Amino acid sequence: MKLHTYLIGILAAGSVVASADPLGGATNFNVFTTGNFSSQYSDTEGKIAAGGDVNLDGYSVGLQNQGGTGLVAGKSLHFTNGTVYGTANYGTTDYVANATINGQVSSNGSNPGATLGSPVDFATVGTFLKKTSTFWSGLAQTGTVSDYYGQLHLDGGSGVQVFDITASQLQNATEVDLHVNSGATVLINVSGTSVGFKNYGYNYTGADSSHVLWNLYGATTASYSSLSGSVLAMGADITTDYGAINGQVLAKSISGHSQINWHQFTGAIPAAPVPEPATIAALGLGALGLIRRRKTTR
């Protein structure tokens, strides 16, 4: 056995377990983007973190998850005519007018409730989410998918239920019917570079929106009018219409008028395997033994 082959085999070993915190550093954010976030005349019920510029007008942030950090802009923050039920942070410049941040009113461009400096490491969290999305896309399908005259049926059992569908199946559907056993976590992997969710009817049995996650692992663009469940699309620029989503939205960027409701994803999905301590120890001892053996035989 060659030494490098042995090392690769040991490093690849690890355990795949269900994670109670599958979204890592984005867990407590209703919206998380590595790029820009812009919206007008609507609201996000939970907290927002955007690694790029944030532009909001006539907007409410954090009403259903108040206190602490409510809004983070990795770069510039432009916020007018609204309320943040928590603190606001920005990375470069800010303009806040006719808005209330953490109970402090700004009426002329001053920023009594906004603080320079970002508490979020967007690069690290973004990389983690991308790797997680890729890993989840490779999980084996456990349920069945069928199309009945435009009704997209997803049928599964207990535990973690994985479904594989295509962007074209979503585009052609008129409603989504999900049937799983009570308490199941649902992962829906959607293939395709451009994914669109129309104004469907979402009929879920056995799982609510807090236990459903749509993984758009290959998307570069996405859009929705209405959606039930959280969305993971770290490579996608998402545009929204005047609709609503019940779930978290994690993407490259988001723009539009959608209402984003705080239905935090609380399901448990297997995390990517990592070497365990015993495995790392075995790696060192095994490699050392091979090196000594090769030296002795020379």
TITI-36865 format. One line per field, with one value per residue (C-alpha): residue number from 1; x negated, y negated, z negated. Coordinates in steps of 0.5 Angstrom, whole numbers, always signed. Layout:
n = c(NUM|...)
u = c(X|...)
v = c(Y|...)
w = c(Z|...)
***
This chain:
n = c(1|2|3|4|5|6|7|8|9|10|11|12|13|14|15|16|17|18|19|20|21|22|23|24|25|26|27|28|29|30|31|32|33|34|35|36|37|38|39|40|41|42|43|44|45|46|47|48|49|50|51|52|53|54|55|56|57|58|59|60|61|62|63|64|65|66|67|68|69|70|71|72|73|74|75|76|77|78|79|80|81|82|83|84|85|86|87|88|89|90|91|92|93|94|95|96|97|98|99|100|101|102|103|104|105|106|107|108|109|110|111|112|113|114|115|116|117|118|119|120|121|122|123|124|125|126|127|128|129|130|131|132|133|134|135|136|137|138|139|140|141|142|143|144|145|146|147|148|149|150|151|152|153|154|155|156|157|158|159|160|161|162|163|164|165|166|167|168|169|170|171|172|173|174|175|176|177|178|179|180|181|182|183|184|185|186|187|188|189|190|191|192|193|194|195|196|197|198|199|200|201|202|203|204|205|206|207|208|209|210|211|212|213|214|215|216|217|218|219|220|221|222|223|224|225|226|227|228|229|230|231|232|233|234|235|236|237|238|239|240|241|242|243|244|245|246|247|248|249|250|251|252|253|254|255|256|257|258|259|260|261|262|263|264|265|266|267|268|269|270|271|272|273|274|275|276|277|278|279|280|281|282|283|284|285|286|287|288|289|290|291|292|293|294|295|296|297|298)
u = c(+0|-3|-4|+1|+6|+6|+7|+12|+16|+15|+17|+24|+26|+31|+38|+44|+49|+55|+53|+58|+55|+54|+54|+48|+47|+53|+58|+61|+62|+68|+64|+57|+53|+46|+47|+53|+60|+65|+72|+78|+85|+85|+81|+77|+79|+73|+66|+62|+54|+52|+44|+45|+49|+56|+62|+68|+74|+81|+78|+79|+73|+74|+81|+82|+74|+73|+67|+59|+56|+62|+59|+52|+49|+42|+41|+46|+52|+58|+64|+70|+77|+77|+76|+70|+72|+65|+58|+55|+48|+45|+38|+36|+42|+49|+55|+61|+67|+74|+72|+72|+66|+66|+71|+67|+70|+66|+69|+64|+59|+56|+55|+56|+57|+52|+45|+39|+36|+39|+40|+41|+35|+39|+33|+33|+40|+41|+36|+39|+46|+43|+40|+46|+50|+46|+45|+53|+54|+50|+55|+59|+66|+71|+78|+81|+83|+89|+93|+100|+103|+99|+99|+92|+92|+87|+88|+84|+83|+80|+73|+69|+73|+69|+72|+69|+73|+71|+72|+77|+81|+82|+83|+89|+92|+98|+98|+93|+96|+91|+93|+88|+89|+90|+84|+80|+74|+75|+69|+71|+65|+67|+62|+61|+58|+64|+70|+77|+82|+89|+95|+96|+101|+96|+100|+95|+97|+93|+88|+89|+85|+80|+78|+77|+71|+70|+63|+62|+54|+53|+57|+54|+61|+67|+74|+80|+87|+89|+85|+86|+80|+73|+68|+61|+58|+51|+49|+56|+58|+65|+71|+78|+84|+90|+91|+88|+84|+85|+77|+70|+67|+59|+57|+51|+56|+63|+67|+75|+81|+82|+85|+80|+83|+79|+80|+73|+71|+71|+70|+64|+60|+53|+47|+41|+36|+30|+24|+26|+20|+18|+18|+13|+9|+9|+7|+1|-1|+0|-4|-10|-10|-10|-15|-20|-18|-20|-27|-28|-28|-32)
v = c(+0|-7|-12|-17|-12|-10|-18|-19|-13|-15|-22|-20|-16|-19|-19|-21|-24|-28|-35|-39|-45|-44|-51|-53|-60|-62|-58|-64|-69|-69|-71|-70|-72|-73|-78|-84|-84|-89|-90|-95|-95|-89|-85|-80|-77|-75|-77|-79|-78|-80|-80|-85|-92|-92|-97|-97|-102|-102|-95|-92|-87|-82|-83|-76|-75|-81|-83|-82|-83|-85|-87|-86|-89|-87|-93|-99|-100|-104|-104|-109|-109|-102|-99|-94|-90|-90|-93|-94|-93|-96|-94|-101|-106|-107|-112|-111|-116|-116|-109|-106|-102|-98|-103|-109|-114|-117|-122|-126|-121|-120|-113|-112|-105|-103|-101|-100|-93|-86|-81|-76|-72|-72|-68|-62|-61|-62|-56|-52|-53|-51|-45|-43|-44|-40|-34|-34|-34|-27|-24|-18|-19|-15|-17|-17|-23|-22|-27|-27|-32|-37|-35|-34|-28|-27|-21|-18|-15|-17|-20|-24|-24|-26|-27|-29|-33|-37|-45|-43|-39|-45|-49|-45|-43|-47|-44|-41|-35|-32|-26|-23|-20|-25|-28|-27|-32|-33|-35|-36|-37|-41|-40|-45|-52|-56|-54|-58|-57|-59|-61|-54|-50|-47|-41|-38|-32|-30|-35|-43|-48|-48|-41|-42|-45|-46|-45|-48|-46|-48|-54|-60|-64|-63|-66|-65|-68|-63|-58|-53|-51|-54|-55|-54|-56|-59|-60|-63|-70|-70|-75|-75|-77|-80|-73|-70|-65|-61|-59|-61|-64|-63|-65|-69|-75|-77|-82|-84|-85|-78|-78|-73|-69|-67|-59|-57|-50|-46|-39|-35|-33|-29|-33|-32|-27|-29|-25|-23|-24|-16|-17|-22|-19|-12|-17|-19|-12|-9|-14|-13|-6|-6|-11|-7|+0|-4|-6|+1|+4|+0)
w = c(+0|+2|-4|-1|+1|-7|-9|-4|-7|-14|-13|-9|-15|-20|-22|-19|-24|-25|-27|-31|-29|-21|-19|-23|-24|-20|-25|-28|-22|-18|-12|-11|-5|-3|+2|+2|-1|+2|+0|+0|-4|-7|-13|-15|-22|-24|-24|-18|-16|-9|-7|-2|-2|-5|-2|-6|-5|-9|-12|-19|-22|-27|-30|-32|-34|-38|-42|-41|-34|-29|-23|-20|-13|-12|-7|-7|-10|-7|-11|-11|-14|-18|-25|-27|-33|-36|-34|-27|-25|-18|-15|-12|-11|-13|-12|-17|-16|-19|-22|-29|-31|-38|-40|-38|-33|-27|-23|-19|-17|-24|-27|-34|-34|-29|-30|-26|-25|-23|-29|-23|-19|-13|-9|-14|-15|-7|-6|-11|-8|-1|-3|-7|-1|+3|-2|-3|+5|+5|-1|+2|+4|-1|+1|+8|+12|+17|+22|+22|+27|+24|+17|+15|+9|+4|+0|-5|-12|-19|-21|-15|-9|-3|+4|+11|+16|+22|+23|+29|+25|+20|+26|+29|+22|+20|+12|+8|+3|-2|-6|-11|-18|-24|-27|-20|-18|-10|-5|+2|+6|+13|+19|+24|+25|+25|+20|+20|+14|+17|+13|+11|+6|+1|-3|-8|-12|-18|-17|-18|-15|-20|-19|-11|-7|+0|+2|+9|+9|+16|+17|+20|+20|+16|+15|+11|+10|+4|+1|-5|-8|-9|-3|-2|+4|+3|+10|+13|+13|+11|+13|+10|+12|+7|+4|-3|-5|-12|-13|-13|-6|-6|+1|+5|+5|+5|+8|+8|+4|+1|-7|-10|-16|-22|-22|-24|-21|-27|-23|-24|-18|-17|-18|-13|-16|-20|-22|-30|-35|-35|-27|-27|-32|-28|-22|-26|-28|-22|-18|-23|-22|-15|-14|-19|-15|-9|-12|-15|-8|-4)
***
